Amino acid sequence: MGILLAGLWPFNFFPKNRVQWLSQQNGVHFGGYGEIYGPEPPFGPERNPSPRSLSVELWVRGEADYRTFSPILSLDERTRDRRTWAERFLIAQSLSDLVVEAHFQDRNAPSTRLYLDDACQHGKSRFLSVTSGREGTLVYLDGVLERASPMLGLTADNFSGRWLVGHATSGQEPWRGDVLGLAFYPRALTAREVAEHYRAWLNHQPGELSKAGDNAAVYLFDEHRGQLIHDLTGRMPDLMIPSRFRVLRTSVLEFPWPLRPSDFEDTAVNILGFLPFGFLLTAYLREVANCDRGRALGAAVVVGGLTSLGIELLQVYLPSRDSSLLDLLNNMLGSGLGALLQLRFRTRSSPVS
């Protein structure tokens, strides 16, 4: 029962979406496990027959440093077989760094990440601009060019998925902070335009933003109530604030790769958590059921594995937990180590005849 309590806590299968409107300024606050998304991308192949460039602007204020990789804005897209989904583009926070990641140029190649060191300090508003065109992908921070990459093929004709703000489409790394503005442009903004837009956002002059093109999508987050965030131009779809939080792309027994520092901590917790389970179950099988050593050891590993499997499958429906194959393997290992420890303890404590 203790293992079930630890594995399924907090038992909230339908949690409230932790998104609140800011009272003192335009924007929304994400309190962890919050999300905003659109029913379709702001623009894609159906809206722009042959776009080969794109710009994204995000005005954001992080709340704290993160030990994990926490997405702020992401795009989930169907793969070619139409059966699964994959993240093609995201802006995330890692510690106090802002990260831009994409792998549009070659969908089978590893993604490319551009880091802006110490760009997301606690409580400090930052204006991030990502433009992609013939010159490659350029990343600006507060109107100033910070990173450039010729390898990021970020183009509007790749957009056939759904934008998600405040959380990843998969994974359990919730972001906390404020989003103060968001805009998309189906072309590469110039350095001058990026600087002008930064001043416009800073001085609350939204009229300057809509001049960048007829197909621009500009979300000011100035509604201050309700569940819809409207495009300034009125031509693009609204963003939605659902009442309940859910992971849009659930995973079942996925193996985390590459491994992060938090995965090694989870490994230790999962092994130690199931060690008493294997120890006590083996003691019962040996003393009460009178099983031999081999059968008791095997039964402890199997029962521990089945218990862990049940927990991992239920965690698929818990937004605050993730179903991990690594956790299952570590729990089985912990059960086996607990069984071996009990057998060793019983051998030493057996009276000598």
Number of C-alpha atoms within 10 A of each C-alpha: 6 8 14 12 11 12 19 17 13 12 16 12 18 13 17 14 19 19 25 18 20 18 10 7 11 17 24 24 20 25 18 19 24 25 28 22 23 19 13 16 23 27 23 19 14 10 14 13 10 12 17 18 21 22 25 20 22 21 22 22 21 25 20 16 16 17 14 17 20 25 27 27 25 25 23 24 21 16 15 9 7 8 7 11 19 15 22 22 23 23 23 24 27 19 18 19 17 25 21 22 20 23 20 22 16 12 14 8 9 10 17 15 16 18 17 20 14 14 21 24 18 14 13 12 20 22 24 26 28 24 27 26 20 10 11 16 22 23 23 21 22 19 20 16 16 16 15 17 15 12 15 24 22 25 23 26 20 17 23 19 22 19 24 24 25 30 28 29 26 19 21 19 18 21 28 26 21 26 26 23 19 23 20 23 24 27 21 23 22 12 16 11 15 26 18 15 24 24 16 15 19 15 9 12 11 16 11 14 22 17 10 16 11 11 18 24 27 25 24 21 23 17 16 17 13 10 17 18 23 20 20 20 16 12 14 19 17 20 23 18 21 17 15 15 20 22 20 16 13 18 17 15 17 13 14 13 7 6 9 12 9 10 15 11 10 14 18 14 16 23 22 18 20 25 24 18 24 31 23 16 21 31 22 14 18 19 11 9 11 12 16 12 15 10 13 24 25 15 20 28 25 16 16 23 22 15 17 24 21 13 19 23 16 18 24 19 20 23 21 23 19 23 23 19 17 16 25 25 17 22 30 26 21 29 34 28 23 28 28 20 17 22 20 11 13 14 10 10 9 8 7 5 3
